[in-house]
Amino acid sequence: MKKFLKNITGITAKEEAIAAEKALLEEQELALLKQRDPKVYHTRKKEPWVNVLDMKVNKDNIRNGFFELDWNEYFIKELIDNGYGVKNDPDEEIVDRWFRDIVYGMLEEEGIDATDRGAGYINVVPIDKGKSEIS
C-alpha cells in the first residue's frame, strides 16, 4: 500500500531522480579527485596506490641519492598478500622489501649482480604515515 501511494503521488519518481543525481555527482567528484589527488581517489575506491614523489641524486657522489615514495593502506595490504611482510610489520619495512626487489630486478635485467656491486645500502627514513624517504 505504501509503495502504491508513493507511485501515484510521484514520490517514487522524485526519489529515483534524487538518487540518479546523487550518483552523477559522486561520479563527477571521483573524476575530479582522480586528477587532483590520485591517492585519495584510489583509497576511496579501496585500490592499491603507490607513487614516487621525489628523486634526487647526490651531485658529489652519483652512487648516492634517494626516492621519496607515497602509498596507501591498500598497497601495503597487496604487498603483504604477495609475501613482502606480515600484518604487524612497519609499513616502511614492507615497502623497503618491495623496493629492493624492484631495484635488484632492474639491475639483474642489465646483467649486474645486485649483491656484489659495492653500492652501499638502501636506507629508509619514515617521513609520515604512508610516506618514506629511501636513499
PyMOL CGO cylinders between C-alpha atoms (Angstrom):
from pymol import cmd
from pymol.cgo import CYLINDER

trace = [
    CYLINDER, 0.00, 0.00, 0.00, 2.80, 2.41, 0.94, 0.3, 1, 1, 1, 1, 1, 1,
    CYLINDER, 2.80, 2.41, 0.94, 4.57, 1.77, -2.38, 0.3, 1, 1, 1, 1, 1, 1,
    CYLINDER, 4.57, 1.77, -2.38, 1.31, 2.34, -4.25, 0.3, 1, 1, 1, 1, 1, 1,
    CYLINDER, 1.31, 2.34, -4.25, 0.83, 5.74, -2.59, 0.3, 1, 1, 1, 1, 1, 1,
    CYLINDER, 0.83, 5.74, -2.59, 4.42, 6.74, -3.37, 0.3, 1, 1, 1, 1, 1, 1,
    CYLINDER, 4.42, 6.74, -3.37, 3.89, 5.78, -7.01, 0.3, 1, 1, 1, 1, 1, 1,
    CYLINDER, 3.89, 5.78, -7.01, 0.64, 7.69, -7.51, 0.3, 1, 1, 1, 1, 1, 1,
    CYLINDER, 0.64, 7.69, -7.51, 1.87, 10.80, -5.70, 0.3, 1, 1, 1, 1, 1, 1,
    CYLINDER, 1.87, 10.80, -5.70, 5.11, 10.91, -7.69, 0.3, 1, 1, 1, 1, 1, 1,
    CYLINDER, 5.11, 10.91, -7.69, 7.31, 10.42, -4.63, 0.3, 1, 1, 1, 1, 1, 1,
    CYLINDER, 7.31, 10.42, -4.63, 8.91, 7.31, -6.16, 0.3, 1, 1, 1, 1, 1, 1,
    CYLINDER, 8.91, 7.31, -6.16, 9.89, 9.25, -9.29, 0.3, 1, 1, 1, 1, 1, 1,
    CYLINDER, 9.89, 9.25, -9.29, 11.34, 12.08, -7.16, 0.3, 1, 1, 1, 1, 1, 1,
    CYLINDER, 11.34, 12.08, -7.16, 13.34, 9.59, -5.05, 0.3, 1, 1, 1, 1, 1, 1,
    CYLINDER, 13.34, 9.59, -5.05, 14.70, 7.95, -8.21, 0.3, 1, 1, 1, 1, 1, 1,
    CYLINDER, 14.70, 7.95, -8.21, 15.65, 11.34, -9.68, 0.3, 1, 1, 1, 1, 1, 1,
    CYLINDER, 15.65, 11.34, -9.68, 17.42, 12.33, -6.46, 0.3, 1, 1, 1, 1, 1, 1,
    CYLINDER, 17.42, 12.33, -6.46, 19.30, 9.01, -6.38, 0.3, 1, 1, 1, 1, 1, 1,
    CYLINDER, 19.30, 9.01, -6.38, 20.36, 9.42, -10.03, 0.3, 1, 1, 1, 1, 1, 1,
    CYLINDER, 20.36, 9.42, -10.03, 21.53, 12.99, -9.40, 0.3, 1, 1, 1, 1, 1, 1,
    CYLINDER, 21.53, 12.99, -9.40, 23.47, 11.86, -6.32, 0.3, 1, 1, 1, 1, 1, 1,
    CYLINDER, 23.47, 11.86, -6.32, 25.15, 9.07, -8.32, 0.3, 1, 1, 1, 1, 1, 1,
    CYLINDER, 25.15, 9.07, -8.32, 26.10, 11.53, -11.07, 0.3, 1, 1, 1, 1, 1, 1,
    CYLINDER, 26.10, 11.53, -11.07, 27.58, 13.97, -8.53, 0.3, 1, 1, 1, 1, 1, 1,
    CYLINDER, 27.58, 13.97, -8.53, 29.59, 11.18, -6.90, 0.3, 1, 1, 1, 1, 1, 1,
    CYLINDER, 29.59, 11.18, -6.90, 30.87, 10.10, -10.33, 0.3, 1, 1, 1, 1, 1, 1,
    CYLINDER, 30.87, 10.10, -10.33, 31.90, 13.68, -11.16, 0.3, 1, 1, 1, 1, 1, 1,
    CYLINDER, 31.90, 13.68, -11.16, 33.56, 14.08, -7.76, 0.3, 1, 1, 1, 1, 1, 1,
    CYLINDER, 33.56, 14.08, -7.76, 35.56, 10.87, -8.29, 0.3, 1, 1, 1, 1, 1, 1,
    CYLINDER, 35.56, 10.87, -8.29, 36.65, 12.01, -11.78, 0.3, 1, 1, 1, 1, 1, 1,
    CYLINDER, 36.65, 12.01, -11.78, 37.89, 15.32, -10.35, 0.3, 1, 1, 1, 1, 1, 1,
    CYLINDER, 37.89, 15.32, -10.35, 39.53, 13.57, -7.41, 0.3, 1, 1, 1, 1, 1, 1,
    CYLINDER, 39.53, 13.57, -7.41, 41.34, 11.18, -9.76, 0.3, 1, 1, 1, 1, 1, 1,
    CYLINDER, 41.34, 11.18, -9.76, 43.01, 14.20, -11.40, 0.3, 1, 1, 1, 1, 1, 1,
    CYLINDER, 43.01, 14.20, -11.40, 43.69, 16.28, -8.29, 0.3, 1, 1, 1, 1, 1, 1,
    CYLINDER, 43.69, 16.28, -8.29, 44.50, 13.68, -5.63, 0.3, 1, 1, 1, 1, 1, 1,
    CYLINDER, 44.50, 13.68, -5.63, 45.07, 10.18, -7.01, 0.3, 1, 1, 1, 1, 1, 1,
    CYLINDER, 45.07, 10.18, -7.01, 45.95, 8.78, -3.57, 0.3, 1, 1, 1, 1, 1, 1,
    CYLINDER, 45.95, 8.78, -3.57, 42.59, 9.78, -2.10, 0.3, 1, 1, 1, 1, 1, 1,
    CYLINDER, 42.59, 9.78, -2.10, 40.81, 8.60, -5.26, 0.3, 1, 1, 1, 1, 1, 1,
    CYLINDER, 40.81, 8.60, -5.26, 42.35, 5.11, -5.13, 0.3, 1, 1, 1, 1, 1, 1,
    CYLINDER, 42.35, 5.11, -5.13, 41.95, 4.90, -1.35, 0.3, 1, 1, 1, 1, 1, 1,
    CYLINDER, 41.95, 4.90, -1.35, 38.26, 5.78, -1.63, 0.3, 1, 1, 1, 1, 1, 1,
    CYLINDER, 38.26, 5.78, -1.63, 37.89, 3.04, -4.25, 0.3, 1, 1, 1, 1, 1, 1,
    CYLINDER, 37.89, 3.04, -4.25, 39.86, 0.67, -1.95, 0.3, 1, 1, 1, 1, 1, 1,
    CYLINDER, 39.86, 0.67, -1.95, 42.55, 0.18, -4.62, 0.3, 1, 1, 1, 1, 1, 1,
    CYLINDER, 42.55, 0.18, -4.62, 46.32, -0.14, -4.05, 0.3, 1, 1, 1, 1, 1, 1,
    CYLINDER, 46.32, -0.14, -4.05, 48.29, 3.00, -4.94, 0.3, 1, 1, 1, 1, 1, 1,
    CYLINDER, 48.29, 3.00, -4.94, 51.97, 3.97, -4.80, 0.3, 1, 1, 1, 1, 1, 1,
    CYLINDER, 51.97, 3.97, -4.80, 53.81, 6.93, -6.30, 0.3, 1, 1, 1, 1, 1, 1,
    CYLINDER, 53.81, 6.93, -6.30, 57.34, 8.33, -6.47, 0.3, 1, 1, 1, 1, 1, 1,
    CYLINDER, 57.34, 8.33, -6.47, 57.08, 11.86, -5.06, 0.3, 1, 1, 1, 1, 1, 1,
    CYLINDER, 57.08, 11.86, -5.06, 60.68, 12.86, -5.49, 0.3, 1, 1, 1, 1, 1, 1,
    CYLINDER, 60.68, 12.86, -5.49, 64.06, 11.54, -6.60, 0.3, 1, 1, 1, 1, 1, 1,
    CYLINDER, 64.06, 11.54, -6.60, 67.41, 13.19, -6.01, 0.3, 1, 1, 1, 1, 1, 1,
    CYLINDER, 67.41, 13.19, -6.01, 70.95, 12.22, -6.88, 0.3, 1, 1, 1, 1, 1, 1,
    CYLINDER, 70.95, 12.22, -6.88, 73.91, 13.46, -4.87, 0.3, 1, 1, 1, 1, 1, 1,
    CYLINDER, 73.91, 13.46, -4.87, 75.86, 15.67, -7.29, 0.3, 1, 1, 1, 1, 1, 1,
    CYLINDER, 75.86, 15.67, -7.29, 79.10, 14.97, -5.39, 0.3, 1, 1, 1, 1, 1, 1,
    CYLINDER, 79.10, 14.97, -5.39, 78.63, 11.18, -5.38, 0.3, 1, 1, 1, 1, 1, 1,
    CYLINDER, 78.63, 11.18, -5.38, 76.45, 9.79, -8.15, 0.3, 1, 1, 1, 1, 1, 1,
    CYLINDER, 76.45, 9.79, -8.15, 76.13, 6.48, -6.26, 0.3, 1, 1, 1, 1, 1, 1,
    CYLINDER, 76.13, 6.48, -6.26, 74.05, 8.19, -3.57, 0.3, 1, 1, 1, 1, 1, 1,
    CYLINDER, 74.05, 8.19, -3.57, 70.55, 9.51, -3.90, 0.3, 1, 1, 1, 1, 1, 1,
    CYLINDER, 70.55, 9.51, -3.90, 67.03, 8.96, -2.67, 0.3, 1, 1, 1, 1, 1, 1,
    CYLINDER, 67.03, 8.96, -2.67, 63.46, 8.27, -3.71, 0.3, 1, 1, 1, 1, 1, 1,
    CYLINDER, 63.46, 8.27, -3.71, 60.53, 9.62, -1.72, 0.3, 1, 1, 1, 1, 1, 1,
    CYLINDER, 60.53, 9.62, -1.72, 57.56, 7.27, -2.01, 0.3, 1, 1, 1, 1, 1, 1,
    CYLINDER, 57.56, 7.27, -2.01, 53.94, 7.68, -1.00, 0.3, 1, 1, 1, 1, 1, 1,
    CYLINDER, 53.94, 7.68, -1.00, 51.38, 4.86, -0.74, 0.3, 1, 1, 1, 1, 1, 1,
    CYLINDER, 51.38, 4.86, -0.74, 48.02, 3.94, 0.68, 0.3, 1, 1, 1, 1, 1, 1,
    CYLINDER, 48.02, 3.94, 0.68, 46.92, 1.17, 3.05, 0.3, 1, 1, 1, 1, 1, 1,
    CYLINDER, 46.92, 1.17, 3.05, 45.67, -0.99, 0.16, 0.3, 1, 1, 1, 1, 1, 1,
    CYLINDER, 45.67, -0.99, 0.16, 49.15, -1.02, -1.40, 0.3, 1, 1, 1, 1, 1, 1,
    CYLINDER, 49.15, -1.02, -1.40, 50.54, -2.32, 1.91, 0.3, 1, 1, 1, 1, 1, 1,
    CYLINDER, 50.54, -2.32, 1.91, 47.83, -4.98, 2.01, 0.3, 1, 1, 1, 1, 1, 1,
    CYLINDER, 47.83, -4.98, 2.01, 48.72, -6.03, -1.55, 0.3, 1, 1, 1, 1, 1, 1,
    CYLINDER, 48.72, -6.03, -1.55, 52.41, -6.26, -0.63, 0.3, 1, 1, 1, 1, 1, 1,
    CYLINDER, 52.41, -6.26, -0.63, 51.60, -8.37, 2.44, 0.3, 1, 1, 1, 1, 1, 1,
    CYLINDER, 51.60, -8.37, 2.44, 49.36, -10.61, 0.31, 0.3, 1, 1, 1, 1, 1, 1,
    CYLINDER, 49.36, -10.61, 0.31, 52.32, -11.08, -2.05, 0.3, 1, 1, 1, 1, 1, 1,
    CYLINDER, 52.32, -11.08, -2.05, 54.79, -12.07, 0.66, 0.3, 1, 1, 1, 1, 1, 1,
    CYLINDER, 54.79, -12.07, 0.66, 56.58, -8.80, 1.43, 0.3, 1, 1, 1, 1, 1, 1,
    CYLINDER, 56.58, -8.80, 1.43, 55.64, -8.78, 5.09, 0.3, 1, 1, 1, 1, 1, 1,
    CYLINDER, 55.64, -8.78, 5.09, 53.11, -9.62, 7.74, 0.3, 1, 1, 1, 1, 1, 1,
    CYLINDER, 53.11, -9.62, 7.74, 50.35, -7.53, 9.25, 0.3, 1, 1, 1, 1, 1, 1,
    CYLINDER, 50.35, -7.53, 9.25, 52.40, -6.17, 12.19, 0.3, 1, 1, 1, 1, 1, 1,
    CYLINDER, 52.40, -6.17, 12.19, 55.48, -5.16, 10.17, 0.3, 1, 1, 1, 1, 1, 1,
    CYLINDER, 55.48, -5.16, 10.17, 56.03, -1.41, 9.87, 0.3, 1, 1, 1, 1, 1, 1,
    CYLINDER, 56.03, -1.41, 9.87, 54.78, -0.14, 6.50, 0.3, 1, 1, 1, 1, 1, 1,
    CYLINDER, 54.78, -0.14, 6.50, 58.20, 1.30, 5.69, 0.3, 1, 1, 1, 1, 1, 1,
    CYLINDER, 58.20, 1.30, 5.69, 59.88, -2.11, 6.05, 0.3, 1, 1, 1, 1, 1, 1,
    CYLINDER, 59.88, -2.11, 6.05, 57.28, -3.75, 3.81, 0.3, 1, 1, 1, 1, 1, 1,
    CYLINDER, 57.28, -3.75, 3.81, 57.74, -1.10, 1.14, 0.3, 1, 1, 1, 1, 1, 1,
    CYLINDER, 57.74, -1.10, 1.14, 61.52, -1.35, 1.52, 0.3, 1, 1, 1, 1, 1, 1,
    CYLINDER, 61.52, -1.35, 1.52, 61.44, -5.09, 0.77, 0.3, 1, 1, 1, 1, 1, 1,
    CYLINDER, 61.44, -5.09, 0.77, 59.35, -4.45, -2.34, 0.3, 1, 1, 1, 1, 1, 1,
    CYLINDER, 59.35, -4.45, -2.34, 61.52, -1.54, -3.46, 0.3, 1, 1, 1, 1, 1, 1,
    CYLINDER, 61.52, -1.54, -3.46, 64.70, -3.63, -3.08, 0.3, 1, 1, 1, 1, 1, 1,
    CYLINDER, 64.70, -3.63, -3.08, 63.15, -6.33, -5.26, 0.3, 1, 1, 1, 1, 1, 1,
    CYLINDER, 63.15, -6.33, -5.26, 62.33, -3.71, -7.90, 0.3, 1, 1, 1, 1, 1, 1,
    CYLINDER, 62.33, -3.71, -7.90, 65.87, -2.28, -7.84, 0.3, 1, 1, 1, 1, 1, 1,
    CYLINDER, 65.87, -2.28, -7.84, 67.57, -5.69, -7.82, 0.3, 1, 1, 1, 1, 1, 1,
    CYLINDER, 67.57, -5.69, -7.82, 65.31, -6.84, -10.66, 0.3, 1, 1, 1, 1, 1, 1,
    CYLINDER, 65.31, -6.84, -10.66, 66.30, -3.84, -12.78, 0.3, 1, 1, 1, 1, 1, 1,
    CYLINDER, 66.30, -3.84, -12.78, 69.98, -4.47, -12.08, 0.3, 1, 1, 1, 1, 1, 1,
    CYLINDER, 69.98, -4.47, -12.08, 69.67, -8.15, -12.99, 0.3, 1, 1, 1, 1, 1, 1,
    CYLINDER, 69.67, -8.15, -12.99, 67.96, -7.21, -16.27, 0.3, 1, 1, 1, 1, 1, 1,
    CYLINDER, 67.96, -7.21, -16.27, 71.05, -5.14, -17.05, 0.3, 1, 1, 1, 1, 1, 1,
    CYLINDER, 71.05, -5.14, -17.05, 73.30, -8.09, -16.21, 0.3, 1, 1, 1, 1, 1, 1,
    CYLINDER, 73.30, -8.09, -16.21, 74.59, -6.53, -12.97, 0.3, 1, 1, 1, 1, 1, 1,
    CYLINDER, 74.59, -6.53, -12.97, 74.99, -8.69, -9.88, 0.3, 1, 1, 1, 1, 1, 1,
    CYLINDER, 74.99, -8.69, -9.88, 72.92, -6.79, -7.32, 0.3, 1, 1, 1, 1, 1, 1,
    CYLINDER, 72.92, -6.79, -7.32, 74.60, -8.47, -4.36, 0.3, 1, 1, 1, 1, 1, 1,
    CYLINDER, 74.60, -8.47, -4.36, 78.18, -7.67, -5.40, 0.3, 1, 1, 1, 1, 1, 1,
    CYLINDER, 78.18, -7.67, -5.40, 78.27, -4.18, -6.80, 0.3, 1, 1, 1, 1, 1, 1,
    CYLINDER, 78.27, -4.18, -6.80, 79.66, -2.17, -3.87, 0.3, 1, 1, 1, 1, 1, 1,
    CYLINDER, 79.66, -2.17, -3.87, 76.94, 0.48, -3.99, 0.3, 1, 1, 1, 1, 1, 1,
    CYLINDER, 76.94, 0.48, -3.99, 76.32, 0.75, -0.29, 0.3, 1, 1, 1, 1, 1, 1,
    CYLINDER, 76.32, 0.75, -0.29, 72.89, 0.19, 1.18, 0.3, 1, 1, 1, 1, 1, 1,
    CYLINDER, 72.89, 0.19, 1.18, 69.27, 1.26, 0.95, 0.3, 1, 1, 1, 1, 1, 1,
    CYLINDER, 69.27, 1.26, 0.95, 68.19, 3.47, 3.84, 0.3, 1, 1, 1, 1, 1, 1,
    CYLINDER, 68.19, 3.47, 3.84, 64.51, 4.02, 4.65, 0.3, 1, 1, 1, 1, 1, 1,
    CYLINDER, 64.51, 4.02, 4.65, 63.50, 7.07, 6.69, 0.3, 1, 1, 1, 1, 1, 1,
    CYLINDER, 63.50, 7.07, 6.69, 59.81, 7.31, 7.65, 0.3, 1, 1, 1, 1, 1, 1,
    CYLINDER, 59.81, 7.31, 7.65, 58.50, 10.81, 6.94, 0.3, 1, 1, 1, 1, 1, 1,
    CYLINDER, 58.50, 10.81, 6.94, 54.84, 10.44, 7.74, 0.3, 1, 1, 1, 1, 1, 1,
    CYLINDER, 54.84, 10.44, 7.74, 52.19, 7.73, 7.79, 0.3, 1, 1, 1, 1, 1, 1,
    CYLINDER, 52.19, 7.73, 7.79, 52.29, 6.33, 4.26, 0.3, 1, 1, 1, 1, 1, 1,
    CYLINDER, 52.29, 6.33, 4.26, 55.45, 8.20, 3.21, 0.3, 1, 1, 1, 1, 1, 1,
    CYLINDER, 55.45, 8.20, 3.21, 59.14, 7.36, 3.41, 0.3, 1, 1, 1, 1, 1, 1,
    CYLINDER, 59.14, 7.36, 3.41, 62.37, 8.68, 2.00, 0.3, 1, 1, 1, 1, 1, 1,
    CYLINDER, 62.37, 8.68, 2.00, 64.50, 5.89, 0.54, 0.3, 1, 1, 1, 1, 1, 1,
    CYLINDER, 64.50, 5.89, 0.54, 68.17, 6.56, -0.11, 0.3, 1, 1, 1, 1, 1, 1,
]
cmd.load_cgo(trace, "trace")
